[in-house]
């Protein structure tokens, strides 16, 4: 990951927090004051975004030195020091919350994704994210998913065809056969691209297979319906399970034989990782 592409983002979020200046820190800490601090995992986490946090500190003072004590994607146990920071005390304290906000968000997503990957108990199944990301943070959040062992679905509306229910409602206005018609139109408009379509039941799955869709998204299918879908499919298309799948049910979905499972919760519902910064006295 080239974190330099997020330089403007860092400047924006620091400006949001600092405004005209950190009035508390500037009152209590003199400019020459130096400090040394540790960033500590307060629970077991998967590391994600440490180079970004380093950029936050150095944005306020290029003289700050940061030592990363764990690699991206590695696990850190509770109490593990994952990063050490040394330099101007004012800059360290003023940058603390912004740096931690990035770390808590990205480590939280990576850690949550790792739980789903482990719970699935099926290495052949791809655990995938969706477009349900924080506006402006999609690249970072999808990066964190990869560090957690997951895979990225499409990045945006521009890089993959996915025919969803609302598309089909519009297409259905022209008469029956909406699934075949939608697949045919999209294939003609997007030569060389895989065509994915969302279906809501086994009858629609059969229609999608007859239309020769490359990928079929099985929306809110039960584990039993997923198993039936795999039997109907017979390897003709890639099958993707999505909707209503959580940590307690991902293993059942994975055992059905589907090829991949997409989860909006990886990004929109990942708990923030418990991480803190402590300055040495």
N, C-alpha and C positions, 0 to 999 in steps of 0.2 A: 504494500500500500504506500503510495506517495502522499504523505501527509501534508506536503507543501500546498496541495490544492485546497486545503482547508484554512489557509492563512487568513483570508478575509473573514471566514466564519469566526475564527478565534478573536479577531479584532472586534467584530460585531458583538459577540457575547460578553467580552470584557467591557466594552463600552456600555452595554446594557446594565452591567453590575456596578461599574465604577462611576459612571456619569461624570460629574465634575471632580471626583476624587474620593478616596476612602477617608472620610472625616474622622473616624474613630482611630484607625491606624496612624494616620498622619498626626493626630494629636498626641499619641502615646509613644510612638517609635520614632526616634531621630534618624535622619538619612544615613549616617555612618554605621548604624547598628547592623551587625551581621547575625545570622542564625543558621542553624542546621536542623533539618526536619526529616522525619520518616513518614512515608505513606504505608499504612498497615491494612492488611485484609482482616476484617473482624469476623469473617466466616470463610468457609471454603469457596473459592472462586476460580473461574477461568479468566486469565488475564487478557485484557483487550483495551487498546487505546493508550498505553503508557507513552509512546512517542508523542502522541497528541498532547497529553498532559505536560510533558516536557516543553513543548512549544508554547503552551500557555504561560508557564513560569518565565521562559526566556523572552516572551513578548514584552513583559513588563520590565525585565532587566536581562540583557544579553549576557551579563557577567555571571548569572546564576549557573551553577553546575548541577547536573542531574545524573544519578547513577541508577540505571534500571537493573534490578536484581532478579528479574524473571523474564522469560521470553514470551512473546505474544502467543496465545493459545495454550500456554502451560498452566497447570493447576497450582494454586497456592492454598495452603492450609490456613486455618484460623490462627491469627497472630503473626503470620508471615509478613515481614517487611518486603514490599515489592518495589520500592523506589526510595532513594535518598536524595534530598535537595539541600543545597548549601549556597548561601550568598546573602544579598541584601534582605534584611528582615521585613522591611516594608513590602517589597515585591512578593516575597513568599506568602505573607499573610493576605495581601490583597488578591493574589491569584488563586488562593487556596480553594475557594468555593467553586470557581469556574472549572479548575482542573479536576476537582472531585466530582462535579456534576457529569463531566464527560466520562470519567472512569466508572462511576456508579452505574451510568446508563449502559455503557458498552460492555463492561464486565458482567452486568446483570443479564444482558441478552446472550452473551457467550455462555454463561453458566446455565441459564435456563435451557438453551438449545442443547447443551451437553446432557442435561437430564433427560430430554426427550430422546436423544440418540441412544442413550444407555437403556432407557425404559423400553424402547422399541424391540430390543433383543433380536434384531434381524438386520445384519449388516448389508443385506441386498436391497433393503428399502432406503430410499433417499428421503431424509427429513428436510423439507423445503420451507422457505419463508414466503411472504406474499408482498403486495404493495401497501399493506397496512402499517406504514412507517410514520415516524415523526416528520412533519414537513421540514425540508432542508437538511435532514440527517440520514436520508436513505442510504447513501453510499457507506456511511460509517456503520449504520445498523446492520446492513447486509454483510459488511465486512466482519462484524462481530458474530453473526450467524455462522459464517464459514469457520471462524476460529473455534466455535463450539462444536464443530463437526457436522454442521448442516450444509445444505446447498442453497443456492439462490434460484428463485423462480425468475420471471422476467423483471428487469429493472424498471421498466416503464411501459407505457402504451405503445412505444415506438419499436420495441425490439422483439416482440412475439405476438402471434395471433391467438387470442383467447375469446371465443364466442360465449358470452354469458347469457343468463336468462332474460335480461332486459333487451339485449340485442335480438333475441328470438321473438320477444313480444312485438317488436317493430316488424321483423321479417314476416311474422305470422299474418300480418294485415293483408298480405298478398295471396293468402290462401293456404291450404294444407301443404304438408311437406316442408315445414320450416327448417328442420334440421339438415336435410339433404341440400336444400336451396342455400342455406347459410354457408355450409361447408364448401359447396361448389363455387359460390361467389368469392369467398375468401381465398380459395386456392387459385382462382383465376386472377385475382387482384394482387396476390402475393406469391408469385412463382418461386419455387425453391424453399419456401418456408414451411415448417411444420404447422399443421392446423390443429388447435386444441379446442374442444367444445365441452361445455358444462351440461350435464344431464341430471335429472332429478329422480329417475326410476329406471327399472330394467328394460322397459319397453323403449324408452328414449335411448338407452345404451345400444340396443339392437339397431335402431335407426342410425345412430352415429357410426356404428361399425359398417353398416351397409353403405353409408356415404363415404367410407374409407377415411375417416378422421384419423390423424396420427396419434393424438393423445385425447383421452376422454377423462374429464374431471367428474368424479362421482360425488355429488353434493349431498351431504347429510345422509349417507347410506349407513345403515346399521352394520355391525360386523358380519351378520348373517347375509345381508344383501351384498356386502363387498365380496364375500366368498362366492356367492352365486354369480356375481358379475365377472369374476375371474374365470369361472367355468364357461360362461357364455362367450367371453372374449377369445379364449383359446390362443392367446399370444398375438392377436391381430393388431392391437393398439397398445400403447402405453397407458396404464390405468393409474389415475391419481385420486386418492381419497382426500376429501376436505370437508370441513364443517363439523362442529360438535365433538372434536377429538381433543382430549386432554391427557394429562400425565397418567391418569388411571385407565384410559382406554386405548392409548397409542399402541400397546403391545398386541391387543386384539386386532386392531386395524392392520398392523404390520404382518400378523400371522395369516391374514386372509389371502395373501399372495399378490397384493397390489404392488406396483413398481415404486410409487412414491406417495408421500403424505405431505400436504401443504398446510401450514398452520399460521394463521394471522397472529396468534397469541405469542409467537416467538419474539415479535417486536412490539405489538401493542399492549401486551400484558406481562412482559418480563419484569419481575421484581427488581428494584434497584439493589445492587450489591452493597453490602455494608463495608465501607472503606473510610478510613479517617486519616488525617494528617496531624502529627504530634511534633511540636518543636521541643528540642532538647533545651533544658534550662542552663 
